[in-house]
Amino acid sequence: MHLCWLPSCVAGPCRCCGPSTTKRPSTAVKTLWKKLCCGCCGPWCPGRSSYLLADRGFGRTELARLCQELGFHYVIRIAAGVWVRHGKFEGRLSQYPAGPGMRRLLRGVQYHKVRSLVQNIVVVWRKDKREPWFLMTDLNQGANQLCDLYGKRMQIEELFRDYKNRRNGFSLPCTRIR
């Protein structure tokens, strides 16, 4: 499994031996991919499953569309104010009938009114929290599995915290080497 967190990619180098699909990504798409990740081969490396894990700041239709176009799996947290249509429900995710303790995968959700995209949404409301949170994904696994996968994102968040923190971390931005 190859996990990619925006803005960093973690999993070590991989060998690229050609595209895994018959559709070769354009140069512009490869350039964008290298900017998103640290330059590893990306989703067209055969025999590897790649997952993009990102926080709400990256929860945009365009990113999900690009991931789908490239065949790149993603689990991205999204804001509750986004409009969706699923079955009989149509409206903002914040208005979706959810309650404490709920973990549900909504399949085939129309995401966004104008730049619409069909994908899956995970609704999660932990019993100890005041409100639910939502994940958009192209995966069809269960809600618990997707929550666990998204939870792996926290590993890199701790690294970023340690990297930046002056008091309890490495404070690397303040380090000067001659």
CNS distance restraints for C-alpha pairs under 8 A (distance, minus, plus):
assign (resid   1 and name CA) (resid  48 and name CA) 6.35 0.50 0.50
assign (resid   1 and name CA) (resid  49 and name CA) 5.27 0.50 0.50
assign (resid   1 and name CA) (resid  50 and name CA) 6.16 0.50 0.50
assign (resid   1 and name CA) (resid  51 and name CA) 7.69 0.50 0.50
assign (resid   2 and name CA) (resid  10 and name CA) 7.49 0.50 0.50
assign (resid   2 and name CA) (resid  11 and name CA) 5.76 0.50 0.50
assign (resid   2 and name CA) (resid  48 and name CA) 6.82 0.50 0.50
assign (resid   2 and name CA) (resid  49 and name CA) 5.97 0.50 0.50
assign (resid   2 and name CA) (resid  50 and name CA) 4.58 0.50 0.50
assign (resid   2 and name CA) (resid  51 and name CA) 6.22 0.50 0.50
assign (resid   3 and name CA) (resid   9 and name CA) 6.91 0.50 0.50
assign (resid   3 and name CA) (resid  10 and name CA) 6.19 0.50 0.50
assign (resid   3 and name CA) (resid  11 and name CA) 6.47 0.50 0.50
assign (resid   3 and name CA) (resid  50 and name CA) 5.87 0.50 0.50
assign (resid   3 and name CA) (resid  51 and name CA) 4.99 0.50 0.50
assign (resid   3 and name CA) (resid  52 and name CA) 6.19 0.50 0.50
assign (resid   3 and name CA) (resid  53 and name CA) 7.17 0.50 0.50
assign (resid   4 and name CA) (resid   8 and name CA) 6.53 0.50 0.50
assign (resid   4 and name CA) (resid   9 and name CA) 4.48 0.50 0.50
assign (resid   4 and name CA) (resid  10 and name CA) 5.94 0.50 0.50
assign (resid   4 and name CA) (resid  11 and name CA) 7.86 0.50 0.50
assign (resid   4 and name CA) (resid  37 and name CA) 7.04 0.50 0.50
assign (resid   4 and name CA) (resid  50 and name CA) 7.19 0.50 0.50
assign (resid   4 and name CA) (resid  51 and name CA) 5.89 0.50 0.50
assign (resid   4 and name CA) (resid  52 and name CA) 4.72 0.50 0.50
assign (resid   4 and name CA) (resid  53 and name CA) 6.05 0.50 0.50
assign (resid   5 and name CA) (resid   9 and name CA) 5.59 0.50 0.50
assign (resid   5 and name CA) (resid  10 and name CA) 7.34 0.50 0.50
assign (resid   5 and name CA) (resid  37 and name CA) 7.97 0.50 0.50
assign (resid   5 and name CA) (resid  52 and name CA) 5.86 0.50 0.50
assign (resid   5 and name CA) (resid  53 and name CA) 5.00 0.50 0.50
assign (resid   5 and name CA) (resid  54 and name CA) 5.79 0.50 0.50
assign (resid   5 and name CA) (resid 153 and name CA) 6.63 0.50 0.50
assign (resid   5 and name CA) (resid 156 and name CA) 7.44 0.50 0.50
assign (resid   6 and name CA) (resid  36 and name CA) 6.56 0.50 0.50
assign (resid   6 and name CA) (resid  37 and name CA) 7.18 0.50 0.50
assign (resid   6 and name CA) (resid  52 and name CA) 7.46 0.50 0.50
assign (resid   6 and name CA) (resid  53 and name CA) 6.95 0.50 0.50
assign (resid   6 and name CA) (resid  54 and name CA) 5.69 0.50 0.50
assign (resid   7 and name CA) (resid  36 and name CA) 6.04 0.50 0.50
assign (resid   7 and name CA) (resid  37 and name CA) 6.60 0.50 0.50
assign (resid   8 and name CA) (resid  36 and name CA) 7.33 0.50 0.50
assign (resid   8 and name CA) (resid  37 and name CA) 5.66 0.50 0.50
assign (resid   8 and name CA) (resid  38 and name CA) 6.22 0.50 0.50
assign (resid   9 and name CA) (resid  37 and name CA) 5.17 0.50 0.50
assign (resid   9 and name CA) (resid  38 and name CA) 5.65 0.50 0.50
assign (resid  13 and name CA) (resid  40 and name CA) 6.31 0.50 0.50
assign (resid  14 and name CA) (resid  40 and name CA) 6.63 0.50 0.50
assign (resid  14 and name CA) (resid  41 and name CA) 6.66 0.50 0.50
assign (resid  14 and name CA) (resid  45 and name CA) 7.81 0.50 0.50
assign (resid  15 and name CA) (resid  41 and name CA) 7.28 0.50 0.50
assign (resid  15 and name CA) (resid  45 and name CA) 7.33 0.50 0.50
assign (resid  16 and name CA) (resid  41 and name CA) 5.84 0.50 0.50
assign (resid  16 and name CA) (resid  44 and name CA) 7.94 0.50 0.50
assign (resid  16 and name CA) (resid  45 and name CA) 5.38 0.50 0.50
assign (resid  16 and name CA) (resid  46 and name CA) 7.57 0.50 0.50
assign (resid  17 and name CA) (resid  45 and name CA) 6.79 0.50 0.50
assign (resid  17 and name CA) (resid  46 and name CA) 7.24 0.50 0.50
assign (resid  18 and name CA) (resid  44 and name CA) 7.13 0.50 0.50
assign (resid  18 and name CA) (resid  45 and name CA) 6.62 0.50 0.50
assign (resid  18 and name CA) (resid  46 and name CA) 7.30 0.50 0.50
assign (resid  19 and name CA) (resid  23 and name CA) 7.84 0.50 0.50
assign (resid  19 and name CA) (resid  24 and name CA) 6.32 0.50 0.50
assign (resid  19 and name CA) (resid  44 and name CA) 4.67 0.50 0.50
assign (resid  19 and name CA) (resid  45 and name CA) 6.06 0.50 0.50
assign (resid  19 and name CA) (resid  46 and name CA) 6.70 0.50 0.50
assign (resid  20 and name CA) (resid  44 and name CA) 4.99 0.50 0.50
assign (resid  20 and name CA) (resid  45 and name CA) 6.00 0.50 0.50
assign (resid  20 and name CA) (resid  46 and name CA) 4.82 0.50 0.50
assign (resid  20 and name CA) (resid  47 and name CA) 7.94 0.50 0.50
assign (resid  21 and name CA) (resid  44 and name CA) 6.95 0.50 0.50
assign (resid  25 and name CA) (resid  29 and name CA) 6.08 0.50 0.50
assign (resid  25 and name CA) (resid  30 and name CA) 6.45 0.50 0.50
assign (resid  25 and name CA) (resid  70 and name CA) 7.14 0.50 0.50
assign (resid  26 and name CA) (resid  30 and name CA) 6.30 0.50 0.50
assign (resid  27 and name CA) (resid  31 and name CA) 6.10 0.50 0.50
assign (resid  28 and name CA) (resid  32 and name CA) 6.21 0.50 0.50
assign (resid  29 and name CA) (resid  33 and name CA) 6.06 0.50 0.50
assign (resid  30 and name CA) (resid  34 and name CA) 6.17 0.50 0.50
assign (resid  31 and name CA) (resid  35 and name CA) 6.40 0.50 0.50
assign (resid  32 and name CA) (resid  36 and name CA) 6.29 0.50 0.50
assign (resid  33 and name CA) (resid  37 and name CA) 6.02 0.50 0.50
assign (resid  33 and name CA) (resid  39 and name CA) 7.38 0.50 0.50
assign (resid  33 and name CA) (resid  42 and name CA) 7.24 0.50 0.50
assign (resid  34 and name CA) (resid  38 and name CA) 5.91 0.50 0.50
assign (resid  34 and name CA) (resid  39 and name CA) 4.38 0.50 0.50
assign (resid  34 and name CA) (resid  40 and name CA) 7.25 0.50 0.50
assign (resid  35 and name CA) (resid  39 and name CA) 7.17 0.50 0.50
assign (resid  37 and name CA) (resid  42 and name CA) 7.84 0.50 0.50
assign (resid  41 and name CA) (resid  45 and name CA) 5.95 0.50 0.50
assign (resid  42 and name CA) (resid  50 and name CA) 7.30 0.50 0.50
assign (resid  43 and name CA) (resid  48 and name CA) 7.65 0.50 0.50
assign (resid  43 and name CA) (resid  49 and name CA) 7.37 0.50 0.50
assign (resid  43 and name CA) (resid  50 and name CA) 5.97 0.50 0.50
assign (resid  43 and name CA) (resid  70 and name CA) 6.90 0.50 0.50
assign (resid  43 and name CA) (resid  71 and name CA) 6.75 0.50 0.50
assign (resid  43 and name CA) (resid  72 and name CA) 5.50 0.50 0.50
assign (resid  44 and name CA) (resid  70 and name CA) 7.91 0.50 0.50
assign (resid  49 and name CA) (resid  73 and name CA) 7.80 0.50 0.50
assign (resid  50 and name CA) (resid  72 and name CA) 6.22 0.50 0.50
assign (resid  50 and name CA) (resid  73 and name CA) 6.12 0.50 0.50
assign (resid  51 and name CA) (resid  72 and name CA) 6.60 0.50 0.50
assign (resid  51 and name CA) (resid  73 and name CA) 4.76 0.50 0.50
assign (resid  51 and name CA) (resid  74 and name CA) 5.15 0.50 0.50
assign (resid  51 and name CA) (resid  75 and name CA) 7.23 0.50 0.50
assign (resid  52 and name CA) (resid  72 and name CA) 7.43 0.50 0.50
assign (resid  52 and name CA) (resid  73 and name CA) 6.21 0.50 0.50
assign (resid  52 and name CA) (resid  74 and name CA) 4.42 0.50 0.50
assign (resid  52 and name CA) (resid  75 and name CA) 6.15 0.50 0.50
assign (resid  52 and name CA) (resid  76 and name CA) 7.50 0.50 0.50
assign (resid  53 and name CA) (resid  74 and name CA) 6.01 0.50 0.50
assign (resid  53 and name CA) (resid  75 and name CA) 5.11 0.50 0.50
assign (resid  53 and name CA) (resid  76 and name CA) 5.59 0.50 0.50
assign (resid  53 and name CA) (resid 150 and name CA) 6.16 0.50 0.50
assign (resid  53 and name CA) (resid 153 and name CA) 6.17 0.50 0.50
assign (resid  54 and name CA) (resid  58 and name CA) 6.19 0.50 0.50
assign (resid  54 and name CA) (resid  59 and name CA) 7.63 0.50 0.50
assign (resid  54 and name CA) (resid  75 and name CA) 6.78 0.50 0.50
assign (resid  54 and name CA) (resid  76 and name CA) 4.73 0.50 0.50
assign (resid  54 and name CA) (resid  77 and name CA) 6.42 0.50 0.50
assign (resid  54 and name CA) (resid 153 and name CA) 7.39 0.50 0.50
assign (resid  55 and name CA) (resid  59 and name CA) 6.99 0.50 0.50
assign (resid  55 and name CA) (resid  76 and name CA) 5.82 0.50 0.50
assign (resid  55 and name CA) (resid  77 and name CA) 4.98 0.50 0.50
assign (resid  55 and name CA) (resid  78 and name CA) 7.25 0.50 0.50
assign (resid  56 and name CA) (resid  76 and name CA) 6.83 0.50 0.50
assign (resid  56 and name CA) (resid  77 and name CA) 4.81 0.50 0.50
assign (resid  56 and name CA) (resid  78 and name CA) 4.71 0.50 0.50
assign (resid  56 and name CA) (resid  79 and name CA) 6.07 0.50 0.50
assign (resid  57 and name CA) (resid  78 and name CA) 7.83 0.50 0.50
assign (resid  58 and name CA) (resid  63 and name CA) 7.37 0.50 0.50
assign (resid  58 and name CA) (resid  76 and name CA) 7.14 0.50 0.50
assign (resid  58 and name CA) (resid  77 and name CA) 7.89 0.50 0.50
assign (resid  58 and name CA) (resid  78 and name CA) 7.89 0.50 0.50
assign (resid  59 and name CA) (resid  63 and name CA) 7.36 0.50 0.50
assign (resid  59 and name CA) (resid  64 and name CA) 7.77 0.50 0.50
assign (resid  59 and name CA) (resid  76 and name CA) 5.94 0.50 0.50
assign (resid  59 and name CA) (resid  77 and name CA) 6.20 0.50 0.50
assign (resid  59 and name CA) (resid  78 and name CA) 4.96 0.50 0.50
assign (resid  59 and name CA) (resid  79 and name CA) 7.41 0.50 0.50
assign (resid  59 and name CA) (resid 136 and name CA) 7.74 0.50 0.50
assign (resid  60 and name CA) (resid  64 and name CA) 6.60 0.50 0.50
assign (resid  61 and name CA) (resid  65 and name CA) 6.03 0.50 0.50
assign (resid  61 and name CA) (resid 111 and name CA) 7.67 0.50 0.50
assign (resid  61 and name CA) (resid 112 and name CA) 7.41 0.50 0.50
assign (resid  61 and name CA) (resid 115 and name CA) 6.93 0.50 0.50
assign (resid  61 and name CA) (resid 116 and name CA) 7.52 0.50 0.50
assign (resid  61 and name CA) (resid 117 and name CA) 6.78 0.50 0.50
assign (resid  62 and name CA) (resid  66 and name CA) 6.13 0.50 0.50
assign (resid  63 and name CA) (resid  67 and name CA) 6.17 0.50 0.50
assign (resid  64 and name CA) (resid  68 and name CA) 6.16 0.50 0.50
assign (resid  64 and name CA) (resid  74 and name CA) 7.45 0.50 0.50
assign (resid  64 and name CA) (resid 137 and name CA) 7.94 0.50 0.50
assign (resid  65 and name CA) (resid  69 and name CA) 6.09 0.50 0.50
assign (resid  65 and name CA) (resid 117 and name CA) 7.11 0.50 0.50
assign (resid  66 and name CA) (resid  70 and name CA) 6.17 0.50 0.50
assign (resid  67 and name CA) (resid  71 and name CA) 5.97 0.50 0.50
assign (resid  67 and name CA) (resid  72 and name CA) 4.78 0.50 0.50
assign (resid  67 and name CA) (resid  73 and name CA) 6.58 0.50 0.50
assign (resid  67 and name CA) (resid  74 and name CA) 7.00 0.50 0.50
assign (resid  68 and name CA) (resid  72 and name CA) 6.03 0.50 0.50
assign (resid  68 and name CA) (resid  73 and name CA) 7.30 0.50 0.50
assign (resid  68 and name CA) (resid 138 and name CA) 7.40 0.50 0.50
assign (resid  73 and name CA) (resid 137 and name CA) 7.35 0.50 0.50
assign (resid  73 and name CA) (resid 138 and name CA) 6.12 0.50 0.50
assign (resid  73 and name CA) (resid 139 and name CA) 6.77 0.50 0.50
assign (resid  74 and name CA) (resid 136 and name CA) 7.72 0.50 0.50
assign (resid  74 and name CA) (resid 137 and name CA) 5.34 0.50 0.50
assign (resid  74 and name CA) (resid 138 and name CA) 6.26 0.50 0.50
assign (resid  74 and name CA) (resid 139 and name CA) 7.45 0.50 0.50
assign (resid  75 and name CA) (resid 135 and name CA) 6.25 0.50 0.50
assign (resid  75 and name CA) (resid 136 and name CA) 5.74 0.50 0.50
assign (resid  75 and name CA) (resid 137 and name CA) 4.64 0.50 0.50
assign (resid  75 and name CA) (resid 138 and name CA) 7.47 0.50 0.50
assign (resid  75 and name CA) (resid 139 and name CA) 7.92 0.50 0.50
assign (resid  75 and name CA) (resid 146 and name CA) 7.47 0.50 0.50
assign (resid  75 and name CA) (resid 149 and name CA) 7.93 0.50 0.50
assign (resid  75 and name CA) (resid 150 and name CA) 6.32 0.50 0.50
assign (resid  76 and name CA) (resid 135 and name CA) 5.33 0.50 0.50
assign (resid  76 and name CA) (resid 136 and name CA) 5.30 0.50 0.50
assign (resid  76 and name CA) (resid 137 and name CA) 6.55 0.50 0.50
assign (resid  76 and name CA) (resid 150 and name CA) 7.72 0.50 0.50
assign (resid  77 and name CA) (resid 133 and name CA) 7.54 0.50 0.50
assign (resid  77 and name CA) (resid 134 and name CA) 5.74 0.50 0.50
assign (resid  77 and name CA) (resid 135 and name CA) 4.25 0.50 0.50
assign (resid  77 and name CA) (resid 136 and name CA) 6.27 0.50 0.50
assign (resid  78 and name CA) (resid  82 and name CA) 7.85 0.50 0.50
assign (resid  78 and name CA) (resid 133 and name CA) 7.62 0.50 0.50
assign (resid  78 and name CA) (resid 134 and name CA) 5.59 0.50 0.50
assign (resid  78 and name CA) (resid 135 and name CA) 5.63 0.50 0.50
assign (resid  78 and name CA) (resid 136 and name CA) 6.60 0.50 0.50
assign (resid  79 and name CA) (resid 133 and name CA) 7.64 0.50 0.50
assign (resid  79 and name CA) (resid 134 and name CA) 7.01 0.50 0.50
assign (resid  80 and name CA) (resid  92 and name CA) 6.80 0.50 0.50
assign (resid  80 and name CA) (resid  93 and name CA) 4.98 0.50 0.50
assign (resid  80 and name CA) (resid  94 and name CA) 4.74 0.50 0.50
assign (resid  80 and name CA) (resid 133 and name CA) 7.04 0.50 0.50
assign (resid  80 and name CA) (resid 134 and name CA) 6.92 0.50 0.50
assign (resid  81 and name CA) (resid  92 and name CA) 5.38 0.50 0.50
assign (resid  81 and name CA) (resid  93 and name CA) 5.99 0.50 0.50
assign (resid  81 and name CA) (resid  94 and name CA) 5.93 0.50 0.50
assign (resid  82 and name CA) (resid  92 and name CA) 5.28 0.50 0.50
assign (resid  82 and name CA) (resid  93 and name CA) 5.97 0.50 0.50
assign (resid  82 and name CA) (resid  94 and name CA) 7.99 0.50 0.50
assign (resid  82 and name CA) (resid 111 and name CA) 7.68 0.50 0.50
assign (resid  82 and name CA) (resid 112 and name CA) 6.46 0.50 0.50
assign (resid  83 and name CA) (resid  90 and name CA) 7.44 0.50 0.50
assign (resid  83 and name CA) (resid  91 and name CA) 5.17 0.50 0.50
assign (resid  83 and name CA) (resid  92 and name CA) 4.28 0.50 0.50
assign (resid  83 and name CA) (resid  93 and name CA) 6.29 0.50 0.50
assign (resid  83 and name CA) (resid 111 and name CA) 6.44 0.50 0.50
assign (resid  83 and name CA) (resid 112 and name CA) 5.12 0.50 0.50
assign (resid  83 and name CA) (resid 113 and name CA) 6.24 0.50 0.50
assign (resid  84 and name CA) (resid  89 and name CA) 7.92 0.50 0.50
assign (resid  84 and name CA) (resid  90 and name CA) 5.81 0.50 0.50
assign (resid  84 and name CA) (resid  91 and name CA) 5.61 0.50 0.50
assign (resid  84 and name CA) (resid  92 and name CA) 6.10 0.50 0.50
assign (resid  84 and name CA) (resid  93 and name CA) 6.56 0.50 0.50
assign (resid  84 and name CA) (resid 109 and name CA) 6.61 0.50 0.50
assign (resid  84 and name CA) (resid 110 and name CA) 5.48 0.50 0.50
assign (resid  84 and name CA) (resid 111 and name CA) 4.74 0.50 0.50
assign (resid  84 and name CA) (resid 112 and name CA) 5.76 0.50 0.50
assign (resid  84 and name CA) (resid 113 and name CA) 7.16 0.50 0.50
assign (resid  85 and name CA) (resid  89 and name CA) 5.74 0.50 0.50
assign (resid  85 and name CA) (resid  90 and name CA) 4.36 0.50 0.50
assign (resid  85 and name CA) (resid  91 and name CA) 6.62 0.50 0.50
assign (resid  85 and name CA) (resid 109 and name CA) 5.83 0.50 0.50
assign (resid  85 and name CA) (resid 110 and name CA) 5.01 0.50 0.50
assign (resid  85 and name CA) (resid 111 and name CA) 6.80 0.50 0.50
assign (resid  86 and name CA) (resid  90 and name CA) 6.46 0.50 0.50
assign (resid  86 and name CA) (resid 106 and name CA) 7.42 0.50 0.50
assign (resid  86 and name CA) (resid 107 and name CA) 7.98 0.50 0.50
assign (resid  86 and name CA) (resid 108 and name CA) 7.14 0.50 0.50
assign (resid  86 and name CA) (resid 109 and name CA) 5.00 0.50 0.50
assign (resid  86 and name CA) (resid 110 and name CA) 6.52 0.50 0.50
assign (resid  89 and name CA) (resid  96 and name CA) 7.41 0.50 0.50
assign (resid  91 and name CA) (resid  95 and name CA) 6.75 0.50 0.50
assign (resid  91 and name CA) (resid  96 and name CA) 7.58 0.50 0.50
assign (resid  92 and name CA) (resid  96 and name CA) 6.98 0.50 0.50
assign (resid  98 and name CA) (resid 102 and name CA) 6.64 0.50 0.50
assign (resid  98 and name CA) (resid 123 and name CA) 7.74 0.50 0.50
assign (resid  98 and name CA) (resid 125 and name CA) 7.43 0.50 0.50
assign (resid  98 and name CA) (resid 132 and name CA) 7.49 0.50 0.50
assign (resid  99 and name CA) (resid 125 and name CA) 6.52 0.50 0.50
assign (resid  99 and name CA) (resid 132 and name CA) 7.83 0.50 0.50
assign (resid 100 and name CA) (resid 125 and name CA) 5.11 0.50 0.50
assign (resid 100 and name CA) (resid 126 and name CA) 5.72 0.50 0.50
assign (resid 100 and name CA) (resid 127 and name CA) 4.69 0.50 0.50
assign (resid 100 and name CA) (resid 128 and name CA) 7.81 0.50 0.50
assign (resid 100 and name CA) (resid 129 and name CA) 7.65 0.50 0.50
assign (resid 100 and name CA) (resid 131 and name CA) 7.87 0.50 0.50
assign (resid 100 and name CA) (resid 132 and name CA) 7.70 0.50 0.50
assign (resid 101 and name CA) (resid 124 and name CA) 7.62 0.50 0.50
assign (resid 101 and name CA) (resid 125 and name CA) 5.47 0.50 0.50
assign (resid 101 and name CA) (resid 126 and name CA) 5.04 0.50 0.50
assign (resid 101 and name CA) (resid 127 and name CA) 4.81 0.50 0.50
assign (resid 102 and name CA) (resid 123 and name CA) 7.15 0.50 0.50
assign (resid 102 and name CA) (resid 124 and name CA) 5.67 0.50 0.50
assign (resid 102 and name CA) (resid 125 and name CA) 5.18 0.50 0.50
assign (resid 102 and name CA) (resid 126 and name CA) 6.91 0.50 0.50
assign (resid 103 and name CA) (resid 122 and name CA) 7.13 0.50 0.50
assign (resid 103 and name CA) (resid 123 and name CA) 5.61 0.50 0.50
assign (resid 103 and name CA) (resid 124 and name CA) 4.54 0.50 0.50
assign (resid 103 and name CA) (resid 125 and name CA) 6.50 0.50 0.50
assign (resid 103 and name CA) (resid 143 and name CA) 5.81 0.50 0.50
assign (resid 103 and name CA) (resid 144 and name CA) 6.90 0.50 0.50
assign (resid 104 and name CA) (resid 122 and name CA) 5.67 0.50 0.50
assign (resid 104 and name CA) (resid 123 and name CA) 5.20 0.50 0.50
assign (resid 104 and name CA) (resid 124 and name CA) 6.68 0.50 0.50
assign (resid 104 and name CA) (resid 142 and name CA) 7.88 0.50 0.50
assign (resid 104 and name CA) (resid 143 and name CA) 5.44 0.50 0.50
assign (resid 105 and name CA) (resid 120 and name CA) 6.91 0.50 0.50
assign (resid 105 and name CA) (resid 121 and name CA) 5.88 0.50 0.50
assign (resid 105 and name CA) (resid 122 and name CA) 4.50 0.50 0.50
assign (resid 105 and name CA) (resid 123 and name CA) 6.44 0.50 0.50
assign (resid 105 and name CA) (resid 142 and name CA) 6.54 0.50 0.50
assign (resid 105 and name CA) (resid 143 and name CA) 5.16 0.50 0.50
assign (resid 106 and name CA) (resid 120 and name CA) 5.56 0.50 0.50
assign (resid 106 and name CA) (resid 121 and name CA) 5.09 0.50 0.50
assign (resid 106 and name CA) (resid 122 and name CA) 6.11 0.50 0.50
assign (resid 106 and name CA) (resid 123 and name CA) 7.64 0.50 0.50
assign (resid 107 and name CA) (resid 119 and name CA) 6.81 0.50 0.50
assign (resid 107 and name CA) (resid 120 and name CA) 4.58 0.50 0.50
assign (resid 107 and name CA) (resid 121 and name CA) 6.68 0.50 0.50
assign (resid 107 and name CA) (resid 140 and name CA) 7.55 0.50 0.50
assign (resid 108 and name CA) (resid 118 and name CA) 5.63 0.50 0.50
assign (resid 108 and name CA) (resid 119 and name CA) 5.26 0.50 0.50
assign (resid 108 and name CA) (resid 120 and name CA) 5.46 0.50 0.50
assign (resid 109 and name CA) (resid 118 and name CA) 5.33 0.50 0.50
assign (resid 109 and name CA) (resid 119 and name CA) 5.34 0.50 0.50
assign (resid 109 and name CA) (resid 120 and name CA) 5.57 0.50 0.50
assign (resid 109 and name CA) (resid 121 and name CA) 6.74 0.50 0.50
assign (resid 110 and name CA) (resid 116 and name CA) 6.28 0.50 0.50
assign (resid 110 and name CA) (resid 117 and name CA) 5.68 0.50 0.50
assign (resid 110 and name CA) (resid 118 and name CA) 4.59 0.50 0.50
assign (resid 110 and name CA) (resid 119 and name CA) 6.71 0.50 0.50
assign (resid 111 and name CA) (resid 116 and name CA) 5.50 0.50 0.50
assign (resid 111 and name CA) (resid 117 and name CA) 5.19 0.50 0.50
assign (resid 111 and name CA) (resid 118 and name CA) 5.94 0.50 0.50
assign (resid 111 and name CA) (resid 119 and name CA) 6.95 0.50 0.50
assign (resid 112 and name CA) (resid 116 and name CA) 4.84 0.50 0.50
assign (resid 112 and name CA) (resid 117 and name CA) 6.79 0.50 0.50
assign (resid 119 and name CA) (resid 136 and name CA) 6.94 0.50 0.50
assign (resid 119 and name CA) (resid 137 and name CA) 6.24 0.50 0.50
assign (resid 119 and name CA) (resid 138 and name CA) 5.60 0.50 0.50
assign (resid 120 and name CA) (resid 136 and name CA) 5.79 0.50 0.50
assign (resid 120 and name CA) (resid 137 and name CA) 5.24 0.50 0.50
assign (resid 120 and name CA) (resid 138 and name CA) 5.82 0.50 0.50
assign (resid 120 and name CA) (resid 139 and name CA) 7.17 0.50 0.50
assign (resid 120 and name CA) (resid 140 and name CA) 7.50 0.50 0.50
assign (resid 121 and name CA) (resid 134 and name CA) 6.71 0.50 0.50
assign (resid 121 and name CA) (resid 135 and name CA) 5.52 0.50 0.50
assign (resid 121 and name CA) (resid 136 and name CA) 4.58 0.50 0.50
assign (resid 121 and name CA) (resid 137 and name CA) 6.21 0.50 0.50
assign (resid 122 and name CA) (resid 134 and name CA) 5.52 0.50 0.50
assign (resid 122 and name CA) (resid 135 and name CA) 4.94 0.50 0.50
assign (resid 122 and name CA) (resid 136 and name CA) 6.41 0.50 0.50
assign (resid 122 and name CA) (resid 137 and name CA) 7.74 0.50 0.50
assign (resid 122 and name CA) (resid 143 and name CA) 6.07 0.50 0.50
assign (resid 122 and name CA) (resid 146 and name CA) 7.79 0.50 0.50
assign (resid 123 and name CA) (resid 132 and name CA) 6.82 0.50 0.50
assign (resid 123 and name CA) (resid 133 and name CA) 6.22 0.50 0.50
assign (resid 123 and name CA) (resid 134 and name CA) 4.90 0.50 0.50
assign (resid 123 and name CA) (resid 135 and name CA) 6.81 0.50 0.50
assign (resid 123 and name CA) (resid 143 and name CA) 7.85 0.50 0.50
assign (resid 124 and name CA) (resid 132 and name CA) 5.41 0.50 0.50
assign (resid 124 and name CA) (resid 133 and name CA) 5.41 0.50 0.50
assign (resid 124 and name CA) (resid 134 and name CA) 6.19 0.50 0.50
assign (resid 125 and name CA) (resid 129 and name CA) 6.88 0.50 0.50
assign (resid 125 and name CA) (resid 131 and name CA) 6.30 0.50 0.50
assign (resid 125 and name CA) (resid 132 and name CA) 4.05 0.50 0.50
assign (resid 125 and name CA) (resid 133 and name CA) 6.33 0.50 0.50
assign (resid 126 and name CA) (resid 132 and name CA) 7.06 0.50 0.50
assign (resid 141 and name CA) (resid 145 and name CA) 6.29 0.50 0.50
assign (resid 141 and name CA) (resid 146 and name CA) 6.45 0.50 0.50
assign (resid 142 and name CA) (resid 146 and name CA) 6.31 0.50 0.50
assign (resid 143 and name CA) (resid 147 and name CA) 6.12 0.50 0.50
assign (resid 144 and name CA) (resid 148 and name CA) 6.21 0.50 0.50
assign (resid 145 and name CA) (resid 149 and name CA) 6.18 0.50 0.50
assign (resid 146 and name CA) (resid 150 and name CA) 6.12 0.50 0.50
assign (resid 147 and name CA) (resid 151 and name CA) 6.05 0.50 0.50
assign (resid 148 and name CA) (resid 152 and name CA) 6.78 0.50 0.50
assign (resid 149 and name CA) (resid 153 and name CA) 7.74 0.50 0.50
assign (resid 152 and name CA) (resid 156 and name CA) 7.95 0.50 0.50
assign (resid 153 and name CA) (resid 157 and name CA) 6.66 0.50 0.50
assign (resid 154 and name CA) (resid 158 and name CA) 6.27 0.50 0.50
assign (resid 155 and name CA) (resid 159 and name CA) 6.68 0.50 0.50
assign (resid 156 and name CA) (resid 160 and name CA) 6.28 0.50 0.50
assign (resid 157 and name CA) (resid 161 and name CA) 6.21 0.50 0.50
assign (resid 158 and name CA) (resid 162 and name CA) 6.16 0.50 0.50
assign (resid 159 and name CA) (resid 163 and name CA) 6.03 0.50 0.50
assign (resid 160 and name CA) (resid 164 and name CA) 6.23 0.50 0.50
assign (resid 161 and name CA) (resid 165 and name CA) 5.77 0.50 0.50
assign (resid 161 and name CA) (resid 169 and name CA) 7.12 0.50 0.50
assign (resid 162 and name CA) (resid 168 and name CA) 7.06 0.50 0.50
assign (resid 162 and name CA) (resid 169 and name CA) 4.15 0.50 0.50
assign (resid 162 and name CA) (resid 170 and name CA) 5.76 0.50 0.50
assign (resid 162 and name CA) (resid 171 and name CA) 7.29 0.50 0.50
assign (resid 163 and name CA) (resid 169 and name CA) 6.02 0.50 0.50
assign (resid 163 and name CA) (resid 170 and name CA) 5.25 0.50 0.50
assign (resid 163 and name CA) (resid 171 and name CA) 5.69 0.50 0.50
assign (resid 163 and name CA) (resid 172 and name CA) 5.69 0.50 0.50
assign (resid 163 and name CA) (resid 173 and name CA) 7.66 0.50 0.50
assign (resid 164 and name CA) (resid 169 and name CA) 6.64 0.50 0.50
assign (resid 164 and name CA) (resid 170 and name CA) 6.73 0.50 0.50
assign (resid 164 and name CA) (resid 171 and name CA) 4.94 0.50 0.50
assign (resid 164 and name CA) (resid 172 and name CA) 6.25 0.50 0.50
assign (resid 164 and name CA) (resid 173 and name CA) 6.50 0.50 0.50
assign (resid 165 and name CA) (resid 169 and name CA) 4.59 0.50 0.50
assign (resid 165 and name CA) (resid 170 and name CA) 6.43 0.50 0.50
assign (resid 165 and name CA) (resid 171 and name CA) 5.14 0.50 0.50
assign (resid 166 and name CA) (resid 170 and name CA) 6.64 0.50 0.50
assign (resid 166 and name CA) (resid 171 and name CA) 4.52 0.50 0.50
assign (resid 167 and name CA) (resid 171 and name CA) 7.64 0.50 0.50
assign (resid 171 and name CA) (resid 175 and name CA) 6.83 0.50 0.50
